[in-house]
Amino acid sequence: MSSAEQPQKLYAAREPVFPKRVYGPFRNLKWIIMIVTLGIYYLTPWIRWDRGPSLPDQAVLLDLANRRFFFFWIEIWPHEFYFVAGLLIMAGLGLFLFTSALGRVWCGYACPQTVWTDLFYTVERWIEGDRNARLRLWKQKWDARKVRLRVTKYIAWFLIAVATGGAWVFYFTDAPTLFMDLVTLQAPYVAYATIGILTATTFVFGGFMREQVCIYMCPWPRIQAAMMDEDTITVAYRSWRGEPRGKHRKGADADQLGDCIDCMACVNVCPVGIDIRDGQQLECITCALCIDACDDIMKKIGKPRGLIDYMALTDEANERGGNPKKSVWKHIFRLRTIIYTVLWSAIGVGLTVMLFVRSDIDVTISPVRNPQYVTLSDGTIRNTYDVRIRNMQHEDTEFHISLTSHEILRVELEGTNLLTVTVPADSTQLQRVYVLARPDDPAATAERTDFRFWIEAQSNGSRTYGDTVFHGQGN
């Protein structure tokens, strides 16, 4: 079979990427973001926050056993999951907003895959050297030095991966206690399993797959096109200024060349291995390292900076036509981004208001409908209800239970002659409650009667209620 008749290959082996070290403002910004985000992730479980004797003192805790979420002074209960839903919606709208205004800045600076891959690259450079040294090591045959460098690198990666998996489980229980249990091999099996899974994924994703996660596994590159338009600021190459590119600057046609000297600096520093001069590409995460690299070269050859820069498509079109580019603020504040900002702000304000006006008590009423009612010996009709009272105060509280209705109904509590129940601090208590209607009460003969349970804290007078229905004998 001739070469022309051979079937086309649908798979191409991965070409390893060896980004070169680069210096500049965007690289410095990435360092700052990496240090801050990793610091927050690794250190947050160890921050203490005194909430009193009945509550955990970990500042940020996902207490799955008691089904509560603690964030410093904020405590979220299961029935308040709308706060978590609201935060997720805000995160999605924030991603839409930043992508519409500044392209994939999340991917380039703060995405966990980007941050940990950047950290792994840093460790790799410390151990194996910069781009050229790593390329030579990659191509050379295995010997004692190559084995030593690779083993050292893998051990460093593994330690980072273990710390990553370990930090994650500390968010779900008391960190110091779990740490000692892990060290003494007394921790639950699920803790070791979780750490093992996260260690393996961090090691593989950050050390080996790297840009492949962004290109093939992450859905955001495919979605971002819907978020961006010609006014979105992103990393781009001023082809009108750089072309035609050429290395030789002393020939007869040197004055015909553009500013790009085809030094490949922008390609050599790219963490996904693309050439930004080819235009907008799905793989580009807009990390701007190519801007730092190109600006450094332009400074050395005496050319203006900005051959590669953050700009919008409309800016490039204006510059080609000899017109000045738009103000950055005109790109950022346009209809799409304003709508995202308004929605994002509205949800944030709404959640904040709800957080401060929420009651510190809550009640859930569950009618017992098997049977719907019971007729007592004196003809009284009795309905049964399970009343679940949540005491979100930090002290034991006595609650008084009462009713309001257009008919005469009375209430009794199972196990006590009183109409009060004491609920421990920061806990939920289930109380069986009976509601009765005398034979001459219209509610006893009506098919249904609406009424309201009132739950009042005896200590401070705070109240809450729950609406339900009383079922009588009907017509």
C-alpha positions as CSV (number, residue, x, y, z in Angstrom):
1,M,0.0,0.0,0.0
2,S,1.4,3.3,-1.0
3,S,1.8,6.2,1.5
4,A,-1.1,8.0,-0.3
5,E,-3.4,5.1,0.3
6,Q,-2.6,4.6,4.0
7,P,-5.4,5.5,6.4
8,Q,-5.2,8.8,8.2
9,K,-4.1,8.6,11.8
10,L,-6.7,9.9,14.2
11,Y,-4.4,9.9,17.2
12,A,-1.2,11.9,17.7
13,A,1.2,11.1,20.5
14,R,1.6,13.9,23.0
15,E,4.5,16.3,22.4
16,P,5.9,17.1,25.9
17,V,6.0,20.8,26.7
18,F,9.0,22.3,28.5
19,P,8.2,25.9,29.3
20,K,11.2,28.3,29.7
21,R,11.5,30.4,32.8
22,V,10.3,33.9,32.2
23,Y,10.4,37.2,34.2
24,G,8.0,40.0,34.1
25,P,4.9,41.6,35.7
26,F,2.5,38.8,34.6
27,R,4.9,36.1,35.8
28,N,5.1,38.0,39.1
29,L,1.3,38.2,39.3
30,K,1.1,34.5,38.8
31,W,3.6,34.0,41.6
32,I,1.5,36.1,44.0
33,I,-1.7,34.3,43.1
34,M,-0.1,30.9,43.4
35,I,1.3,31.7,46.9
36,V,-1.9,33.2,48.1
37,T,-4.2,30.5,46.8
38,L,-2.0,27.6,47.9
39,G,-1.5,29.3,51.3
40,I,-5.3,29.6,51.7
41,Y,-5.9,26.0,50.7
42,Y,-3.2,24.4,52.9
43,L,-3.5,26.6,56.0
44,T,-7.3,27.3,56.3
45,P,-8.2,24.0,58.1
46,W,-5.7,24.9,60.9
47,I,-7.3,28.3,61.7
48,R,-9.2,28.3,65.0
49,W,-12.4,30.2,65.8
50,D,-13.9,30.1,69.3
51,R,-17.7,29.4,69.1
52,G,-18.2,28.3,72.6
53,P,-18.1,24.9,74.4
54,S,-20.8,23.2,72.3
55,L,-19.4,23.9,68.8
56,P,-16.2,23.0,67.0
57,D,-13.4,25.6,67.0
58,Q,-12.3,25.1,63.4
59,A,-12.8,28.3,61.4
60,V,-13.8,26.5,58.2
61,L,-15.5,23.1,58.7
62,L,-17.8,21.0,56.6
63,D,-19.3,19.0,59.4
64,L,-21.0,16.2,57.5
65,A,-21.7,14.2,60.6
66,N,-23.9,17.0,62.1
67,R,-24.9,18.3,58.6
68,R,-23.6,21.8,59.1
69,F,-21.1,24.1,57.5
70,F,-19.0,26.5,59.6
71,F,-17.3,29.5,58.1
72,F,-15.8,31.7,60.8
73,W,-18.8,33.4,62.4
74,I,-21.3,32.0,59.9
75,E,-23.1,28.7,60.5
76,I,-25.2,27.1,57.7
77,W,-27.7,24.4,58.6
78,P,-29.1,21.8,56.1
79,H,-32.4,23.7,55.6
80,E,-30.3,26.8,54.6
81,F,-28.7,25.1,51.6
82,Y,-29.9,27.9,49.5
83,F,-26.9,29.9,50.7
84,V,-24.6,27.3,49.2
85,A,-26.7,27.3,46.0
86,G,-26.5,31.0,45.8
87,L,-22.7,31.0,46.2
88,L,-22.5,28.5,43.4
89,I,-24.6,30.6,41.2
90,M,-22.4,33.6,42.0
91,A,-19.3,31.6,41.1
92,G,-20.8,30.7,37.8
93,L,-21.9,34.3,37.0
94,G,-18.5,35.5,38.2
95,L,-16.8,33.2,35.7
96,F,-19.1,34.4,32.9
97,L,-18.3,38.0,33.9
98,F,-14.5,37.7,34.0
99,T,-14.5,35.6,30.8
100,S,-16.6,38.2,28.9
101,A,-14.4,41.1,30.1
102,L,-10.9,39.6,30.2
103,G,-11.1,36.2,28.5
104,R,-9.8,33.1,30.3
105,V,-8.1,34.9,33.2
106,W,-9.5,32.3,35.6
107,C,-7.8,29.5,33.6
108,G,-4.5,31.4,33.3
109,Y,-4.1,32.5,36.9
110,A,-6.4,30.9,39.5
111,C,-7.7,27.5,38.2
112,P,-6.5,24.7,40.5
113,Q,-5.1,22.8,37.5
114,T,-3.1,25.9,36.5
115,V,-1.8,26.6,40.0
116,W,-0.7,23.1,40.8
117,T,0.8,22.6,37.3
118,D,2.7,25.8,37.8
119,L,4.0,24.5,41.1
120,F,5.1,21.2,39.6
121,Y,6.9,23.1,36.8
122,T,8.7,25.2,39.4
123,V,9.9,22.0,41.2
124,E,10.9,20.5,37.9
125,R,13.1,23.5,37.1
126,W,14.7,23.5,40.5
127,I,15.7,19.9,40.1
128,E,16.3,19.4,36.3
129,G,17.1,22.9,35.2
130,D,15.5,25.3,32.7
131,R,14.0,24.5,29.3
132,N,17.2,23.5,27.4
133,A,18.5,21.3,30.3
134,R,15.1,19.5,30.5
135,L,15.0,19.0,26.8
136,R,18.5,17.4,26.8
137,L,17.5,15.2,29.8
138,W,14.4,14.1,28.0
139,K,16.3,13.1,24.9
140,Q,19.3,11.4,26.5
141,K,19.5,7.8,27.3
142,W,18.8,6.5,30.8
143,D,21.8,6.7,33.1
144,A,22.5,7.1,36.8
145,R,22.1,10.9,36.7
146,K,18.8,10.8,34.8
147,V,17.4,8.2,37.2
148,R,18.5,10.3,40.2
149,L,16.9,13.5,38.9
150,R,13.7,11.8,37.9
151,V,13.3,10.0,41.2
152,T,14.1,13.2,43.1
153,K,11.5,15.1,41.1
154,Y,8.8,12.4,41.5
155,I,9.4,12.3,45.3
156,A,8.9,16.1,45.4
157,W,5.8,15.8,43.3
158,F,4.5,13.0,45.5
159,L,5.0,15.0,48.7
160,I,3.1,17.9,47.2
161,A,0.3,15.6,46.1
162,V,0.0,14.0,49.5
163,A,-0.1,17.4,51.1
164,T,-2.9,18.4,48.7
165,G,-5.0,15.3,49.4
166,G,-4.4,15.6,53.2
167,A,-5.4,19.2,53.3
168,W,-8.7,18.4,51.6
169,V,-9.8,15.9,54.2
170,F,-9.0,18.3,57.0
171,Y,-11.9,20.5,55.9
172,F,-14.3,17.8,56.9
173,T,-13.3,17.1,60.5
174,D,-11.1,18.6,63.2
175,A,-7.7,19.0,61.5
176,P,-5.3,18.4,64.5
177,T,-7.3,15.4,65.7
178,L,-7.5,13.8,62.2
179,F,-3.8,14.5,61.7
180,M,-2.8,12.5,64.8
181,D,-5.2,9.8,63.8
182,L,-3.6,9.6,60.3
183,V,-0.1,9.5,61.8
184,T,-1.0,6.8,64.3
185,L,-3.0,4.8,61.7
186,Q,-6.3,5.2,63.6
187,A,-8.1,7.4,61.1
188,P,-11.2,6.0,59.3
189,Y,-10.6,4.1,56.1
190,V,-12.5,6.7,54.0
191,A,-9.9,9.3,55.1
192,Y,-7.0,7.2,53.7
193,A,-9.0,6.4,50.6
194,T,-9.8,10.0,49.9
195,I,-6.2,11.1,50.4
196,G,-5.0,8.3,48.1
197,I,-7.4,9.3,45.3
198,L,-6.5,13.0,45.5
199,T,-2.8,12.3,45.8
200,A,-3.0,10.1,42.6
201,T,-5.0,12.7,40.7
202,T,-2.8,15.6,41.7
203,F,0.4,13.7,40.9
204,V,-0.9,12.6,37.5
205,F,-2.8,15.8,36.5
206,G,-0.1,18.2,37.6
207,G,3.0,16.1,36.8
208,F,2.1,14.3,33.5
209,M,-1.1,15.3,31.9
210,R,-0.8,19.1,32.6
211,E,-2.0,21.0,29.5
212,Q,-4.0,17.9,28.3
213,V,-6.4,18.4,31.2
214,C,-7.1,21.9,29.9
215,I,-7.3,20.9,26.3
216,Y,-9.2,17.6,26.4
217,M,-10.8,17.2,29.8
218,C,-12.0,20.7,30.8
219,P,-15.3,21.8,29.2
220,W,-14.7,25.5,29.7
221,P,-12.6,26.0,26.5
222,R,-15.5,24.9,24.4
223,I,-18.0,27.1,26.4
224,Q,-15.9,30.2,26.5
225,A,-16.6,31.2,22.9
226,A,-20.2,31.9,23.9
227,M,-18.9,34.2,26.6
228,M,-16.5,36.2,24.5
229,D,-17.0,38.7,21.6
230,E,-15.0,41.2,19.7
231,D,-14.7,43.5,22.7
232,T,-13.3,40.9,25.1
233,I,-9.8,41.7,26.2
234,T,-7.5,38.7,25.7
235,V,-3.9,37.9,24.8
236,A,-3.3,38.6,21.1
237,Y,-0.5,39.2,18.6
238,R,-0.3,42.4,16.6
239,S,0.3,40.8,13.3
240,W,0.0,44.1,11.4
241,R,3.1,45.2,13.3
242,G,5.0,42.0,13.5
243,E,4.7,40.6,10.0
244,P,6.5,39.7,7.9
245,R,8.7,38.3,10.6
246,G,12.4,37.6,10.1
247,K,15.6,37.1,12.0
248,H,18.0,39.0,9.6
249,R,17.9,42.8,10.2
250,K,20.9,43.9,8.1
251,G,20.0,42.8,4.6
252,A,18.7,44.9,1.8
253,D,15.1,44.1,2.6
254,A,15.5,44.5,6.4
255,D,13.3,47.6,6.3
256,Q,10.5,45.5,4.9
257,L,10.4,43.2,7.9
258,G,8.0,43.6,10.9
259,D,9.0,43.8,14.5
260,C,8.8,40.1,15.1
261,I,12.3,38.5,14.8
262,D,10.9,35.0,15.0
263,C,12.9,34.2,18.1
264,M,10.3,31.7,19.4
265,A,10.4,33.2,22.9
266,C,6.6,33.4,23.1
267,V,6.4,29.7,22.1
268,N,9.1,28.6,24.5
269,V,7.5,30.0,27.6
270,C,3.9,28.9,26.7
271,P,2.7,26.2,29.3
272,V,0.4,24.7,26.6
273,G,3.0,24.8,23.8
274,I,1.1,26.9,21.3
275,D,2.2,29.8,19.1
276,I,0.1,32.9,19.9
277,R,1.1,34.3,16.6
278,D,-1.3,31.9,14.9
279,G,-4.2,33.8,16.4
280,Q,-6.9,32.8,18.9
281,Q,-6.8,29.2,19.8
282,L,-8.8,26.9,22.0
283,E,-5.7,25.8,23.9
284,C,-4.7,29.4,25.0
285,I,-5.3,29.9,28.7
286,T,-4.3,33.7,28.5
287,C,-1.7,33.3,31.2
288,A,0.2,36.2,29.5
289,L,3.7,34.7,29.9
290,C,4.2,35.2,26.2
291,I,3.7,38.9,26.8
292,D,6.5,39.0,29.3
293,A,8.8,37.0,27.0
294,C,8.0,39.2,24.0
295,D,8.3,42.5,25.9
296,D,11.8,41.4,27.1
297,I,12.9,40.7,23.5
298,M,11.5,44.0,22.2
299,K,13.4,45.9,24.9
300,K,16.6,44.2,23.9
301,I,16.3,45.0,20.2
302,G,15.0,48.6,20.8
303,K,11.4,48.1,19.6
304,P,8.2,49.2,21.4
305,R,6.7,46.8,23.8
306,G,3.2,45.3,23.2
307,L,3.8,43.2,20.1
308,I,2.0,40.6,22.1
309,D,-0.5,42.2,24.5
310,Y,-3.8,42.1,26.2
311,M,-6.3,43.6,23.7
312,A,-9.6,43.1,21.9
313,L,-10.3,42.3,18.3
314,T,-11.8,45.7,17.8
315,D,-8.5,47.2,19.0
316,E,-6.5,45.3,16.4
317,A,-9.0,46.4,13.7
318,N,-8.7,50.1,14.8
319,E,-4.9,50.0,14.9
320,R,-4.8,48.5,11.5
321,G,-6.8,51.3,10.2
322,G,-4.7,53.9,12.0
323,N,-7.3,54.6,14.7
324,P,-6.6,54.6,18.4
325,K,-7.8,51.7,20.4
326,K,-10.7,51.9,22.8
327,S,-10.3,52.6,26.5
328,V,-10.0,49.5,28.6
329,W,-13.1,50.6,30.6
330,K,-15.2,50.7,27.4
331,H,-14.3,47.1,26.8
332,I,-15.1,46.1,30.4
333,F,-18.3,48.1,30.9
334,R,-20.6,47.1,28.1
335,L,-24.1,45.6,28.1
336,R,-23.1,42.0,28.6
337,T,-20.7,42.6,31.5
338,I,-23.1,45.1,33.1
339,I,-25.9,42.5,33.1
340,Y,-23.6,39.9,34.6
341,T,-22.4,42.4,37.2
342,V,-26.0,43.4,38.2
343,L,-27.1,39.7,38.5
344,W,-24.0,38.8,40.5
345,S,-24.4,41.8,42.8
346,A,-28.1,41.2,43.3
347,I,-27.6,37.6,44.4
348,G,-24.7,38.7,46.7
349,V,-26.8,41.4,48.3
350,G,-29.8,39.1,48.6
351,L,-27.7,36.4,50.3
352,T,-26.1,39.0,52.7
353,V,-29.5,40.3,53.7
354,M,-30.9,36.8,54.2
355,L,-27.9,35.9,56.3
356,F,-28.5,38.8,58.7
357,V,-32.3,38.7,58.9
358,R,-32.6,34.9,59.3
359,S,-34.2,33.6,62.5
360,D,-32.1,31.6,65.0
361,I,-35.0,29.2,65.4
362,D,-36.8,27.1,62.8
363,V,-39.6,24.6,62.8
364,T,-40.7,21.8,60.5
365,I,-44.3,20.4,60.8
366,S,-44.9,16.8,59.6
367,P,-48.5,15.6,60.0
368,V,-48.9,11.9,60.9
369,R,-51.5,10.7,58.4
370,N,-51.9,7.0,59.3
371,P,-54.6,7.4,60.4
372,Q,-55.5,11.0,59.5
373,Y,-57.4,11.4,62.8
374,V,-58.4,9.4,65.9
375,T,-61.8,9.7,67.6
376,L,-61.4,9.5,71.4
377,S,-64.0,8.0,73.8
378,D,-65.6,11.4,74.5
379,G,-65.9,12.2,70.7
380,T,-62.9,14.5,70.6
381,I,-61.1,14.4,67.3
382,R,-57.3,14.2,67.6
383,N,-54.6,14.8,64.9
384,T,-50.9,13.9,65.5
385,Y,-48.0,15.9,64.3
386,D,-44.2,15.5,64.5
387,V,-42.8,19.0,65.2
388,R,-39.0,19.3,64.6
389,I,-37.6,22.4,66.4
390,R,-34.1,23.7,65.4
391,N,-32.4,25.7,68.1
392,M,-29.6,27.6,66.3
393,Q,-28.8,29.6,69.4
394,H,-25.6,28.8,71.4
395,E,-27.5,27.9,74.6
396,D,-30.2,25.5,75.7
397,T,-33.6,27.1,75.1
398,E,-37.1,26.5,76.3
399,F,-39.7,26.8,73.6
400,H,-43.5,27.3,74.1
401,I,-45.8,25.7,71.5
402,S,-49.2,27.3,70.8
403,L,-51.8,27.4,68.0
404,T,-53.7,30.1,66.1
405,S,-56.9,29.1,64.1
406,H,-60.4,30.4,63.3
407,E,-61.7,27.4,65.2
408,I,-61.2,26.3,68.9
409,L,-58.3,23.8,68.9
410,R,-56.1,22.8,71.8
411,V,-52.6,21.3,71.8
412,E,-50.9,18.7,74.0
413,L,-47.4,17.5,74.0
414,E,-46.5,13.8,74.3
415,G,-44.7,12.9,77.5
416,T,-45.5,16.1,79.4
417,N,-48.4,18.1,80.7
418,L,-46.6,21.3,79.8
419,L,-46.7,23.2,76.5
420,T,-42.9,23.8,76.5
421,V,-40.0,21.8,75.3
422,T,-36.3,22.4,76.0
423,V,-34.0,22.0,73.0
424,P,-30.2,21.8,73.6
425,A,-27.9,24.5,72.1
426,D,-27.2,24.1,68.3
427,S,-29.3,21.1,67.9
428,T,-32.6,19.8,66.6
429,Q,-35.3,18.0,68.6
430,L,-38.3,16.1,67.5
431,Q,-41.5,16.5,69.5
432,R,-44.7,14.5,69.1
433,V,-47.7,16.9,69.4
434,Y,-51.4,16.3,69.5
435,V,-54.0,18.8,68.3
436,L,-57.6,18.2,69.5
437,A,-61.1,19.5,68.6
438,R,-64.1,19.0,70.9
439,P,-67.1,17.3,69.4
440,D,-69.0,20.6,69.2
441,D,-66.2,22.4,67.6
442,P,-66.8,22.9,63.8
443,A,-63.2,21.7,63.2
444,A,-64.3,18.2,64.4
445,T,-66.9,17.8,61.7
446,A,-65.1,19.8,58.9
447,E,-63.1,17.9,56.4
448,R,-60.0,20.2,56.9
449,T,-59.2,23.2,59.0
450,D,-56.1,25.4,58.4
451,F,-54.2,26.4,61.5
452,R,-50.7,27.6,62.5
453,F,-48.2,26.3,65.0
454,W,-46.3,29.0,66.8
455,I,-42.9,28.3,68.4
456,E,-41.6,31.0,70.8
457,A,-38.3,31.1,72.7
458,Q,-38.9,31.8,76.3
459,S,-35.5,33.5,76.8
460,N,-35.7,36.2,74.2
461,G,-39.2,36.1,72.7
462,S,-38.1,35.2,69.2
463,R,-40.8,33.3,67.3
464,T,-41.3,31.2,64.2
465,Y,-44.3,29.3,62.8
466,G,-45.4,26.5,60.6
467,D,-48.7,26.2,58.7
468,T,-50.5,22.9,58.5
469,V,-54.0,21.3,58.4
470,F,-56.3,19.7,60.9
471,H,-58.5,16.9,59.5
472,G,-61.9,16.2,61.0
473,Q,-64.6,13.7,60.2
474,G,-65.9,15.5,57.2
475,N,-69.5,15.8,56.0
